[in-house]
């Protein structure tokens, strides 16, 4: 074995860890009509006065 084998193995391990950390990501969506958040919370997020625009069955 060469004296640099240990350093190459450690370098590859660090490269693998850094690559795996930067490859994962979080996706944030702000689609209020998807039904994933309650209408009252959507109203608070947008600052509107009425939640009826965010309720799926009450679009008037």
C-alpha positions as CSV (number, residue, x, y, z in Angstrom):
1,X,0.0,0.0,0.0
2,X,1.1,3.5,-0.8
3,X,1.4,6.1,1.9
4,X,-1.2,8.2,0.2
5,X,-3.9,5.6,0.2
6,X,-5.3,6.7,3.6
7,X,-5.5,10.3,2.4
8,X,-7.2,9.4,-0.8
9,X,-9.8,7.3,1.1
10,X,-10.5,10.1,3.5
11,X,-10.7,12.6,0.7
12,X,-13.2,10.4,-1.2
13,X,-15.3,10.0,2.0
14,X,-15.4,13.7,2.5
15,X,-16.3,14.3,-1.1
16,X,-19.1,11.8,-0.8
17,X,-20.5,13.4,2.3
18,X,-20.4,16.9,0.9
19,X,-22.0,15.7,-2.3
20,X,-24.8,13.9,-0.5
21,X,-25.5,16.9,1.7
22,X,-25.8,19.3,-1.2
23,X,-27.9,17.0,-3.4
24,X,-30.9,17.0,-1.0
25,X,-33.2,19.9,-1.0
26,X,-36.5,21.1,0.4
27,X,-39.3,22.4,-1.8
28,X,-41.6,25.1,-0.5
29,X,-44.9,25.6,-2.2
30,X,-47.2,28.6,-1.7
31,X,-50.2,27.2,-3.5
32,X,-53.1,28.1,-1.2
33,X,-55.8,26.4,-3.2
34,X,-54.3,22.9,-2.9
35,X,-56.2,22.3,0.4
36,X,-53.1,21.5,2.4
37,X,-53.5,24.4,4.8
38,X,-56.7,25.6,6.3
39,X,-58.4,28.7,4.8
40,X,-57.8,30.8,7.9
41,X,-54.1,30.1,7.8
42,X,-54.0,31.1,4.1
43,X,-55.8,34.3,5.0
44,X,-53.2,35.1,7.6
45,X,-50.3,34.4,5.3
46,X,-51.6,36.7,2.6
47,X,-53.0,39.4,4.9
48,X,-56.5,39.4,3.3
49,X,-59.6,40.2,5.4
50,X,-61.7,37.2,4.3
51,X,-60.9,33.5,4.2
52,X,-63.7,32.7,1.8
53,X,-61.4,33.0,-1.2
54,X,-59.3,30.2,0.1
55,X,-62.1,27.8,1.1
56,X,-62.4,25.1,-1.7
57,X,-66.3,24.9,-1.6
58,X,-67.1,28.5,-1.0
59,X,-65.8,30.5,-4.0
60,X,-68.3,33.3,-4.6
